[in-house]
Amino acid sequence: MTATTESAEPGPAFLRGVRVLDVTGALAGPYCTTILSDLGADVLKIEPVKGDGMRARRMGPERRSIPFDLTHRDKQSLAVDT
C-alpha cells in the first residue's frame, strides 16, 4: 500500500492560481464568479464607492444582506470611483 499526501491548503485545487476580476452586477454574474471562487480561483470584486446594489437588500434580525453574503463569499472587494 502507498500513502497519499493531502494538500496543505484547504479547498479545491482545480482553479488555484487563477485570478478573476468580477465587474458583474445583479445576480447571475456574481453567482458565476462565486462558483469560480468555490473551485479555487482568487476573485476580486470591483464595485462603486457607494457599494454594490445587493448590499442594500438587508433583512432578518441582524439586518444583513443575505443575497450579497451568499454571492460574494470568499471574494476580495475593491471600490472604484467612476
C-alpha positions, -999 to 999 in steps of 0.1 A, spaced: 0 0 0 12 35 -7 4 65 14 -12 96 -2 -4 131 9 -30 158 13 -25 193 1 -15 218 28 -40 244 15 -77 237 22 -104 237 -5 -104 226 -41 -73 230 -63 -90 229 -97 -86 267 -103 -59 275 -77 -37 302 -92 -64 316 -115 -73 352 -108 -108 365 -118 -119 402 -120 -156 404 -110 -172 435 -125 -207 420 -127 -239 432 -112 -274 419 -105 -273 382 -95 -262 359 -124 -227 373 -128 -218 373 -91 -232 338 -87 -210 326 -116 -179 342 -101 -188 327 -67 -187 292 -83 -153 300 -97 -142 311 -62 -156 278 -48 -134 260 -73 -103 277 -60 -100 309 -81 -89 341 -65 -118 366 -72 -116 404 -69 -150 421 -68 -150 456 -82 -179 478 -71 -188 515 -70 -178 536 -40 -214 537 -28 -214 499 -27 -229 471 -47 -267 473 -51 -272 440 -34 -257 454 -2 -289 475 3 -311 444 5 -310 440 42 -332 415 60 -335 395 92 -329 404 128 -292 413 121 -302 435 91 -276 417 69 -277 414 31 -282 377 27 -281 378 -11 -249 397 -11 -233 374 15 -243 343 -5 -230 355 -38 -198 373 -27 -184 349 -1 -146 343 -3 -140 373 -26 -119 404 -20 -136 438 -27 -123 470 -42 -143 502 -46 -137 523 -77 -149 558 -81 -162 561 -117 
